[in-house]
Amino acid sequence: MNNKDTIHMSIKEFKENGYKVIDWIADYYENIESYPVLSNIKPGELRKNLPKSPPQNGENFNNILSDMNDKIIPGITHWQSPNFFAYFPCNATGPAILGDLLSSGLGVQGMLWASSPACTELESHVLDWLVDMLRLPKKFKSTTSGGGVIQDTASSATLCALIAAREKISNGKINESGFDDSMRVYTSIEAHSSIEKAVKIAGIGSKNLRLIEVDQNFAMDPIKLREAINNDINNGKTPAFVCATIGTTSSTAIDPLKEIGKICDEFGIWLHVDAAMAGSTSICPEYQFINDGIEYADSYCFNPHKFLLTNFDCSCLYISDKEALIKSLTINPEYLKTEVSDLDTVFDYRDWQVPLGRRFRALKLWSVIRYYGISGIQSHIRVHIKAAKILSDLIMQDNRFEIMAPTVLNLVCFRYKASDQFNTLLLNKLNKSGALYLVHTKLNNKYTIRFSIGQTNTTEEHVVNAWKFILKTTEGMEKDGIK
Ligand SMILES: *Cc1c(COP(=O)(O)O)cnc(C)c1O
């Protein structure tokens, strides 16, 4: 066993290797722009280079680190490259990585307040801070009838909100009786696919999901929403849940929350707001307009792992009636009963999420908020929204291209004025080059390239250089006579 007197890593060895790992990560960030942004390995290529069987006897940790360079890195798509403009960003930062490392080091499991009080209390505290930072309604604070909780992803947050709404509208009956075919859920045709997934998981059924049409800016049309609700009521159905989006994934469209909220209020429908990407921007006063009408929301979620400098995974869910959520998810077997939970004076966060166990995610968020401060986070967001504006202006000045949706925040949607085929080929060429990574969507049924800005180290220069590269690649295609 490597001549060790224990099978475990000694403190001395842990320190030596720990410093090496930090150095490895630092070197990775230093050299990140030298890698092709999109991994170009073939399916199965990584596994071919790994031994068929696990080692019988333990190995030196150095072997693992050297395999990171030789075997793992070629199969990495570099989400932390400043030239990563695909999907939405997935921020990583020094303070978040270190906060997460502390969490790994402590290795606590915070399912109950009593199973590690700091895990629960820091989470409630940081989430209350965020209510003020993002200027969310006070009803989301843990000191009121509401509160916030960290989930892994927005998909889970939306599912939990839906389950709470389902429970509330059925007066607690659904948990007992199971499936109910009468409920209806509404979201726009531009909403994220996680809404449909939640509807399926919650047993409401995808046929009971109404996809509402959007206006010319891809935002939900509240008149169409009202029509759908009235229609369902006339057919004996129960409108239960509306999910509005602040910042859709295709084009960062912002649904008219005020009008939607008034309709939900009138019919007693739960309003959930999915602000996964865009939510973080309301930390800047000038982007607070995105929250117009948020006072109508019964629940709200946004992802610090997208635009608030915090490593994946970290999604914040707020709810104005925490009782509804807890009632819908609580289970209390004998082995989980504790004196304090019985006193009803503390949160047991296992009742706020699908799994029982939970990591100490608040540490990385706390670390980020303290390290950057409000002003640091604001300037980070401003740099990227400004870069998006500059890019959008550059594209508009070139009449070979068209902008496909308003550039509201950090996403620019555009296409070369030619066939979908041309644009598909252009995107493939760009991504194959390794210089940058972009993905596409369809807007008004046309193939559209999405340029999403938000990786921590992306600067205006990266964006302008990427645009120059897009132009050069396009001109090469024009020369080749591709139409
Ligand atoms: C990214 C995104 C989601 C899904 O995020 P996960 O956290 O990966 O589940 C949902 N809604 C919107 C608007 C998004 O941009």
The ligand as a Tripos MOL2 file, in Angstrom:
@<TRIPOS>MOLECULE
LIG
   15    15     1     0     0
SMALL
NO_CHARGES

@<TRIPOS>ATOM
      1 C1        -30.7190   28.2390  -17.7070 C.3       1 LIG1
      2 C2        -32.1560   28.4250  -17.5580 C.ar      1 LIG1
      3 C3        -32.9440   27.4760  -16.8920 C.ar      1 LIG1
      4 C4        -32.4420   26.1470  -16.4410 C.3       1 LIG1
      5 O1        -31.3870   26.2360  -15.6070 O.3       1 LIG1
      6 P1        -30.9030   25.0250  -14.7150 P.3       1 LIG1
      7 O2        -30.4330   25.7420  -13.4900 O.co2     1 LIG1
      8 O3        -29.8140   24.3660  -15.4700 O.co2     1 LIG1
      9 O4        -32.0360   24.1050  -14.4410 O.co2     1 LIG1
     10 C5        -34.2720   27.7550  -16.7020 C.ar      1 LIG1
     11 N1        -34.8000   28.9050  -17.1400 N.ar      1 LIG1
     12 C6        -34.0840   29.8270  -17.7960 C.ar      1 LIG1
     13 C7        -34.7380   31.0910  -18.2530 C.3       1 LIG1
     14 C8        -32.7300   29.6170  -18.0190 C.ar      1 LIG1
     15 O5        -32.0140   30.5440  -18.6650 O.3       1 LIG1
@<TRIPOS>BOND
     1     1     2 1
     2     2     3 ar
     3     2    14 ar
     4     3     4 1
     5     3    10 ar
     6     4     5 1
     7     5     6 1
     8     6     7 2
     9     6     8 1
    10     6     9 1
    11    10    11 ar
    12    11    12 ar
    13    12    13 1
    14    12    14 ar
    15    14    15 1
@<TRIPOS>SUBSTRUCTURE
     1 LIG1         1 GROUP 0 **** ****
